[in-house]
Amino acid sequence: MVRSMTGYGHAQATLHGRDISVEIRSVNHKYFDFSVRTPRGYSFVEDKIRNYVKERVARGKIDVYVTILTVDETAAQVILNKSLAEGYIKALHELGAQFGLTDDISVSSVARYSDIFTVKRAEQDEDEVWNDLSEVLAAALEQFIAMRETEGVKLREDVMGRMRHILDIVSEIETLSPQTLENYKARLRAKIEELLGDASVDEQRLLTETAIFADKIAVDEETVRLRSHFSQMDKMLHSGEAVGRKLDFIVQEMNREANTIGSKCQNSDVAHLVVEIKAEIEKIREQIQNIE
């Protein structure tokens, strides 16, 4: 299924005393551009998260935000740095004596110096942390991919609709091409008769000149290739693979064929149709930039 490169997913769960939250966001990018933010002390899961996401996502600028809050802190210990606390208290006494200040030192006032405390938590079981985190990550990723696929369906429908419109225009050009040739033949005959007066027209020479002109304005090869590009694009958009970059190449080739038709056309109606084709191709190109 075609996927957009824009997506969002979020999941949260409380597992083994940890409140875990994962948020995934993405926008367009030519390649796979990944960044992850984890709480302090949990950097050991970052590579695992990257590899996990990369298995399911091919392209886009992906940002993952991980929050882990410990619900059960019974295993934590608060350790007092006694020598540092004594130093603060001594300095405060000296400050009061030096400047005649009221000596109102209390536990709460000294406790404001947070560096006298050290919080020591139990060692993390990294396997347990990753198992719990991966469960939440998987839920967020499923939501993220579902949103990308929903947007992808809309993109595919828009692109296919524009492609069908281009094929309708191609059919019009194919219809107009023989008419252009007949008009040229008629103009050429009239010009020759004007120049020769009563002399008879050399039908063989007229046919030869018409054939040369027909070769110059022939666009059947280009229209056949445009139909072939449509067929390729249709298959890719229904392949279920990440095809954004391949589609971009096909659009370039379609634009090339349109330019060639434009350079050959000798009919104002065909010229207008070519402009319409190029406008549709440009809209397709813009949409494809959003496809993974």
N, C-alpha and C positions, 0 to 999 in steps of 0.2 A: 504493500500500500504506500502511495506517495505521502511523504510527511513534510510539513512546513518546518522551517528552522526556528520558528518562534514557538515557545512553549513555557509552561509553568506547572510545577507539581509540588505538593507539600504533604508531609505525613508526620505524625507524632505518636509516641507510645511510651509507657513507663515499664521498663524491664529491669529486673535485678537491682532495684533501688536507684535506677537512673531514669530521668525524664529526658528522652531523646527526641529531637526535632530535626527534620531535614527539609530544606527548601531548595528547589532547582529552578533556575531561570535560563532562558537562552534567547539569543537574537541571531541575525544572519552573520555568517562569516564564510570566507572562501574555504577554510580548512577546519579541522577540529582544534578549537582553542578552548582550553579548560583551566578553570581556577577553582580552588576550594578553600573555605575558611573553617577552621576547627578551633575549639576552645584550647586554651593553653594546657599542655600536657597530653594532648591527643593527636599530635602530629604523626604518630605511627600509623594512623589509619588513612592518611591522605593519598598515598600511592594506591592503596587498595580501592579507595573510592574512585579514583581516576580510571583504573583498569576496569572496574565494574561498570562504570558508565560508558566507557569506550566500546565495550562489547555490544552495547545496544544502540549507540548513537554514532553516526558517521561524520556529521558536519555541524558547524554552528559554534557560536561563542557561548559556552556553557559556564554558568556560575553556580556553585553548590555551597550552601550555608548550613553548617552543622552546629546545633546547640545541645550540650549535654549538661544537665544539672543533677547533682547527686541528691537524691531525696533522703536517703538514710546516711546520716553523718556520724553514726555511733562509733564507727571505727576511727574517726579522726581524733587527733590529740593536739591540744594547744600547749606549746612549750614556751615558758617564760625565760627570756634572756636576763637573768638576774643582774649580772655585772653591768649591762647596758642600762637597766632600769635604775640601778644605784647611781650610775653616772648622771642620768637625767635629774634625779632627785637632788643630788649634791649640787648640780649646776643651778637648779631652781632656788635652793636655799641661798647660795652665793648671790644670785640675782636679787633676792629680796633684801639681803643684808647690805649689799652694795648701794641700792637705790632707795632703801627705806620703805620697801613695799610690804603689804600685808602678807604674812606667810599662810596662804590658804591652800597649800598643796593637799590634794586628795587622791584617792585611787582613780577616780574618773578623770581627773586632770592629767595624771601620768599616763593613763591608758590611751590617751589621744596619740601618743607616740607609738604608732602601730608597729614600728620595726622592733619593739621589744618582745613581740609575739611571733611565733612561728607555728603555722598549722601543718601538722604532719598527718597525711592521710595514708591509709593502707595501700599497699602496692596494687596497681591495676592488673587485673587478669586480662591481658591484651586479646586473647582468643575470645573470651566472653564478651568483651566490649565490641569487638568486630562482629561477632555473631548477632548481637542485639542491634547494633547499628545497621548492619546489612539488611536486616529485616525491615527496618524503617525506611532505609534507602530504597529498597525494592518497591515498597508501596508508593513512595514519592515518584519514583521513576516510571511506574506504570501510569500514574496520573499524568505525568509529564508527556509521555509518549502518546497517550490517548488524545491529549489536546493537540499535539503535533499532527496526528493522523486526521483528526476532525478538520483542522485547517487545511491539511493536504488535499482532502476530498474537494474542498471548495476551489483550491488552486487548480487541481486537475480539470474540474468541470469548466473553469474559466478558460484555461489554455485550449482544451479540446473544442470549445465553442468557437474560439477565435480561429483555430485551425480549420474547422469546417467552413467558416466564412471565407477564409483564404482560398480553399478549394472551389467554392462557388465562384469566386472572382477569376480563378484560373480557368474555369470552364467558360466564362464570358470571354476571356482573352483568346481562348482556342476557337471560339465561335467567330470572333472579329478578325482573326488573322487571314482567313481566305477572302473575306470581304475587302481587307486592305490590299491584298494582291490583285483582286479584280479591279478595284478602283485605280490602282497604279497602271494596270494594263490598258484600261480605258483612257487614262490621261496620256499615256505614252502614244497610243494609237492616234489620239486627237492631235497631239503635238506633231507627229510624223506627217499626218495628212495635211496639217497646216503648212508645214515646210515644203512638202512635195507637190502640193496643189493637186493637179489632175493625175499625177503619176500613181501607179498602184503601190500599195504597201507590201514590203517584203515580210510575209507572214512568218517565215522561218527566223528572220532576224528579230522580229517582234517576240516570238516565243523564246528565243535565246536570251534577250534582254530581260524578259519577264522572269525566266528561270534564275538568272543571276540575282535579280532583286529578291526573288523568293528565298534564295539561300541566305541572303543578308539579313532578312527579317524573320527567318524561321526561329520559332521559340519552342518547338515541340520537345527538344531535349531538355530545356529548362523546366518546362511544365511537368514533364515526366519525372524529373528529379525532385521537384517540389512535392509531387504526390508520394514519391518514395520517402522523402523526409517526414511527411505526415504519418506514413505507415510505421516508420521507425519510432517516431515520437509516441504514437499510440501504444506500441508494444512496451516501450520504456515506462510510460506512465501507469501501466497495469502490471509491471513486473514485480513490484514489491521490494525493489532494491533502491539503494541511494543513487539516484540518477541525475541529480542537479547539474553536475559538471558536464556530463555527457549531453544533456539537453542544451546546455549553453553552446556547445560546439555545433549541434544541429541547427540552432537558430542562426549562428554565423553563416553556415552553408546556405540556409534559406535566404538570408539577406543577399548573399552573393548571387544567387539565381535571380532574385528580383531585380538587382542592379543590371544584370545581363539583359533581361527582358526589356528593361527601361532603355538601355543603350541601343537596342535593336528596333524599338517601336517607331513606326512612321505614321501613327494614328493617334490623334489627340485623346480619343476615348480610351485607348489602351494605356496611354500615358497616365491618365487619371486613375485607372484601375491599378497600375503599378504603385502609384503613390499610396493608394488605399491598402495594398498588400504590405508595403513597407511600414505603414503606421500600425497595422495589426501585428507585424513581426516585432516591432519595438515594444508593444504592450506585452507580448508573450515573453520577450527577453526580460522585462521588468518583473514579471510574475515568477519566472524561473529562478531569479536571484533569491527567492524565498523558499525554494525547494531544496531539501536535504540532498 
